[in-house]
Amino acid sequence: MTTVNAYAVKAAGGKLESFTYTLPEIGREQVDIKVHYCGLCYSDINMIDNSWGFSQYPLVPGHEIVGEIIRTGDDAHGLKVGDKVGMGWFSKSCMHCPHCMQGDHQLCTDIEQTEVGRHGGFADVVRGHWSWVVKLPEGIDMAKAGPLFCGGSTVFTPIVSENIRPTDKVGVIGIGGLGHLAIRFLRHWGCEVIAFSSNKSKEAEILQMGATRVIDSTSDEALQSIKGQLNFILNTANVPLNWNSYLECLAPKGKFHTVGIVEEPMQIAGWNLINGGKSVAGSPGAGPALTCTMLEFCVRHNIYPTVQEFPMEKVNEAITHLKEGKARYRVVLTNI
């Protein structure tokens, strides 16, 4: 039995409070992680507020976890006490369905989510299945690695799945926690990157991230200036957009990919897909294997999120900071 000291919310929209709970004896395929850092993602706020309708209380949020293994089951393959590791939105998959067997663990229909129906990483200890506990590569900056397990994984996946080439001209919509990482990934991938942003005050920062041009996403005239030029557009925004205008920015066979959780239906004219053979897709984060590849890519090219740190005990202040739109660009809770 393991006693966990955490921060939990007791009802939708409430403040997080100190919370203690007990983990049962560790299973043969499980791993316990001492949490050193945990990113604060807007998905945590959606879970706290029950925006998606499936939160269970008391709820310990947190799914951008980085730390050190302190305990393993007998069959925690390839992992040992003392390993520096991370874990993201997913904490277990069945390991026998066709998706898992093909390496698409994130598409498992029996997948466990780190803070859905169980407790997450705003704690001193968190538990996961060995397959989703990913060893950190040598030389990684642990203080900045947490958001890579969610935001980084989410924007890296479509770069690989859509077969983006280094010669491609690409666009990124929404330059926040996800979008700023997408720009850095795509620039180091070799692409020419066009950023779409509604915040003119960010333009200098966005260009410094690696974008070659910033387009005002609220201006139809600005969107028209790049009509038919982009091979790929990655949407990270969570709000409804003029989808057809963005589809018109795509070159023939261009791909529009959303990782932003837009809950309203996307109104798209069929002709805008048929004319030019364009496509629209979406994806969750990466599976364990692709997560390892992403981390190695980050270390090789020194790619990290821009982060602001708060002590874990100031989690409510960190949440307010994020809700008020002050985060530049990811928030990390420290627990060391």
PyMOL commands that set and color helices and strands:
alter all, ss='L'
color gray80, all
select helices_A, chain A and resi 42-48+98-101+105-107+130-132+142-149+151-161+179-189+200-209+220-224+243-249+270-274+288-301+312-323
alter helices_A, ss='H'
color red, helices_A
select strands_A, chain A and resi 2-9+16-23+30-40+64-72+84-87+90-92+112-113+125-129+134-135+169-173+192-197+213-216+230-235+250-258+279-282+307-311+330-334
alter strands_A, ss='S'
color yellow, strands_A
deselect
rebuild
show_as cartoon
